[in-house]
């Protein structure tokens, strides 16, 4: 099995976009972090670091992007907008979608229904 780099690997010094993404991921402004989470080259380790951010907006954006199914299950215990993001994540497992399809919040149920159709 190939050895994986550490979760918080430092980007190559010659990789300016990677260094900028890492530098910006420490910003305290939720708007900056949400914008960063839309970047197509955002490393998965940085996405996952933002899953527990104090800002609901940041947690929601990170939940949409993560591939970590354990994190999606944790997000299912969060506020409705974060639960809806977990339900909308294309990597959400079927059993999680089934649980979120029965959520008391209509937006969460709708997101689960849309994801399960794909």
C-alpha positions as a printed NumPy array, in Angstrom:
array([[  0.   ,   0.   ,   0.   ],
       [  1.322,   3.42 ,  -0.926],
       [  2.163,   5.678,   2.006],
       [ -0.134,   8.704,   2.305],
       [  1.208,  12.208,   3.031],
       [  0.322,  13.74 ,   6.401],
       [ -3.124,  15.371,   6.569],
       [ -1.635,  18.826,   6.993],
       [  1.092,  18.463,   4.383],
       [  2.821,  21.692,   3.473],
       [  2.428,  22.547,  -0.201],
       [  5.42 ,  22.489,  -2.536],
       [  7.279,  25.842,  -2.267],
       [  6.959,  26.239,  -6.049],
       [  3.178,  25.742,  -5.924],
       [  1.928,  29.3  ,  -5.413],
       [ -1.803,  28.391,  -5.621],
       [ -1.301,  25.623,  -3.052],
       [  0.571,  27.927,  -0.691],
       [ -2.138,  30.572,  -1.053],
       [ -4.904,  28.065,  -0.331],
       [ -3.097,  26.921,   2.81 ],
       [ -2.463,  30.507,   3.927],
       [ -6.06 ,  31.58 ,   3.32 ],
       [ -7.441,  28.552,   5.168],
       [ -6.308,  30.146,   8.439],
       [ -8.309,  33.336,   7.823],
       [-10.919,  34.08 ,  10.481],
       [-13.426,  35.683,   8.094],
       [-16.22 ,  33.232,   7.208],
       [-16.677,  34.851,   3.788],
       [-13.055,  34.172,   2.884],
       [-13.316,  30.552,   4.025],
       [-16.572,  29.951,   2.144],
       [-15.033,  31.415,  -1.026],
       [-11.973,  29.249,  -0.489],
       [-14.167,  26.149,  -0.212],
       [-15.472,  26.784,  -3.729],
       [-11.96 ,  26.66 ,  -5.21 ],
       [-11.605,  23.561,  -7.415],
       [ -8.055,  22.84 ,  -6.16 ],
       [ -8.945,  23.079,  -2.476],
       [ -7.115,  20.128,  -0.871],
       [ -9.328,  17.648,   0.94 ],
       [ -7.294,  17.985,   4.155],
       [ -8.129,  21.711,   4.25 ],
       [-11.804,  21.046,   3.499],
       [-11.924,  18.59 ,   6.397],
       [-10.18 ,  21.022,   8.761],
       [-13.052,  23.468,   8.203],
       [-15.808,  20.974,   9.044],
       [-15.726,  22.043,  12.706],
       [-15.456,  25.783,  12.107],
       [-17.531,  27.915,  14.495],
       [-19.335,  29.512,  11.53 ],
       [-22.422,  27.649,  10.343],
       [-21.831,  29.043,   6.858],
       [-18.301,  27.599,   6.741],
       [-19.404,  24.211,   8.147],
       [-22.157,  24.069,   5.52 ],
       [-19.718,  24.808,   2.666],
       [-17.166,  22.279,   3.962],
       [-19.87 ,  19.631,   4.42 ],
       [-20.869,  19.999,   0.778],
       [-17.257,  19.299,  -0.295],
       [-16.023,  16.586,   2.068],
       [-15.58 ,  12.968,   1.069],
       [-15.336,  11.895,   4.73 ],
       [-18.447,   9.841,   5.467],
       [-17.849,  10.01 ,   9.239],
       [-17.901,  13.803,   8.929],
       [-21.173,  13.608,   7.004],
       [-22.706,  11.567,   9.818],
       [-21.514,  14.194,  12.334],
       [-23.013,  16.925,  10.136],
       [-26.354,  15.124,  10.34 ],
       [-26.418,  16.157,  14.015],
       [-25.808,  19.859,  13.231],
       [-28.235,  22.686,  12.427],
       [-30.714,  22.242,   9.526],
       [-28.617,  24.064,   6.926],
       [-25.592,  21.853,   7.661],
       [-27.786,  18.723,   7.667],
       [-29.118,  19.793,   4.253],
       [-25.532,  20.194,   3.02 ],
       [-24.76 ,  16.654,   4.219],
       [-27.839,  15.398,   2.387],
       [-26.758,  17.241,  -0.78 ],
       [-23.225,  15.831,  -0.71 ],
       [-22.802,  13.356,  -3.589],
       [-20.658,  11.147,  -1.333],
       [-23.368,  10.722,   1.302],
       [-23.99 ,   7.016,   1.928],
       [-27.44 ,   5.604,   1.267],
       [-28.164,   4.899,   4.948],
       [-27.415,   8.526,   5.842],
       [-29.664,   9.757,   3.03 ],
       [-32.44 ,   7.507,   4.319],
       [-32.08 ,   9.007,   7.787],
       [-32.021,  12.576,   6.45 ],
       [-35.042,  11.848,   4.244],
       [-37.024,  11.526,   7.486],
       [-35.649,  14.769,   8.987],
       [-38.139,  17.18 ,  10.547],
       [-36.821,  20.015,   8.348],
       [-38.263,  20.165,   4.835],
       [-35.081,  21.544,   3.247],
       [-33.109,  18.578,   4.587],
       [-35.688,  16.108,   3.258],
       [-35.666,  17.847,  -0.138],
       [-31.857,  17.721,  -0.366],
       [-31.881,  14.019,   0.537],
       [-34.518,  13.286,  -2.085],
       [-32.582,  15.141,  -4.791],
       [-29.317,  13.394,  -3.948],
       [-30.894,   9.949,  -3.873],
       [-32.178,  10.51 ,  -7.428],
       [-28.627,  10.757,  -8.774]])
